[in-house]
C-alpha cells in the first residue's frame, strides 16, 4: 500500500490539512494500483478478470451463456486460443490435461477400431460441450469418438451411510457432485 505522506517532510506531513489531502490521494492511488493489477492480470487467460475475458470473447467471437461463471468463460476462451495444428495424440493428451487436469478424465484409444472414448470427471460437467468441440476439431474424421461423464463411483460414496444417501434420488447420487 502506498502512503503519500511518507514522501513529505515530517513538518508538513503532520499538518491536519496535508493529512486530509494525503488520505484522499491514498484512496485514489489504491484505486489506480488495483486497476493496474487488473490490467496485468488481463494479459493472461488464467488470471484474467471479467473485463479481460469479455474482451477476448469478443475478439474470438464467443457469446457467454447467462449462467456462466468466470472459470467456465476462461475455460472456453482457453480452449479456443489453444486451437493450433498439427493435431497428434500427444497434443490431444496435452490439451485434455490443460482443460480437465491430469486426473480429470480417462481416455481409451482403440487404433484398430478407429475409436476414441473419453470420460470426463463429474466436476467438469459444465465444460462437457467445450471438450466435445475441441475433440471434434482435433480428432481425425475417420475416427469415432465419444465423450461421457465419469459418474460417481462407489469409492466416493463409501463414506456416506444409507440414511445420508436416502435424501438424494438415484440420479442425483449418480450425476451430481457429492460434497
C-alpha positions, 0 to 999 in steps of 0.5 A: 500500500502506498502512503503519500505522506511518507514522501513529505517532510515530517513538518508538513506531513503532520499538518491536519490539512496535508493529512486530509489531502494525503488520505484522499490521494491514498484512496485514489492511488489504491484505486489506480494500483488495483486497476493496474493489477487488473490490467496485468492480470488481463494479459493472461487467460488464467488470471484474467478478470471479467473485463479481460475475458469479455474482451477476448470473447469478443475478439474470438467471437464467443457469446457467454451463456447467462449462467456462466461463471468466470472459470467456465468463460476462461475455460472456453476462451482457453480452449479456443486460443489453444486451437493450433495444428498439427493435431497428434495424440500427444497434443490431444493428451496435452490439451485434455490435461490443460482443460480437465487436469491430469486426473480429470478424465480417462481416455481409451484409444482403440487404433484398430477400431478407429475409436476414441472414448473419453470420460470426463470427471463429474466436476467438469460437467459444465465444460462437457460441450467445450471438450466435445468441440475441441475433440471434434476439431482435433480428432481425425474424421475417420475416427469415432469418438465419444465423450461421457461423464465419469459418474460417481463411483462407489469409492466416493460414496463409501463414506456416506451411510444409507440414511445420508444417501436416502435424501438424494434420488438415484440420479442425483447420487449418480450425476451430481457432485457429492460434497 
